[in-house]
Amino acid sequence: MGIVDDAAMRRLLLLCAFVLAACGGDDAVGVDGGPDADPPDVCTGVAYDSCEDTTNWSDCLDGAECRLFMSQGFTICAPTCNAGTPCPDDEDGNPVACNMMGRCRSNAPNSCALP
C-alpha cells in the first residue's frame, strides 16, 4: 500500500461529506422539526406560555397577566413578582428576573402552541 497524497485525501473527504449530506434527508422522525416531528403541546396558561387575552388574562393561570413584551416580540403569561415573591424558573430551569414593573419575563415563550 502506498501513501495517499493530499489531493486524494481531499477528494475522499469531499466524497464522504456529500454522502453524509445526501443521507440527512428531511424525513427523520422528530429531528429538527421535520415533517414527522411531534407537534408542540397546547399552551395551558402556566407561567411563560403564549397567550392572547391581554385584557382579561383569561388564558393565564395563577394570577399571571397576559402581557405583550414588544421589545421581545412575544406575548406571554407573566407572573407578578417582588422582593418577597421571586419569578419561577423558565421551562428549561433557567432563572428569570423580576423586571422594574414587577413582572416576570422569560427570554422566550414556552414551547407550546395556542389552542
Buried (B, 14 or more C-beta within 10 A) or exposed (E): EEEEEEEEEEEEEEEEEEEEEEEEEEEEEEEEEEEEEEEEEEBEBBBBBBBEBEEEBEBBEEEBBBBEBEEEEBBBBBBBBEEEEBBBBBBEEEEBEBEEEEBBBBEBBBEBEEE
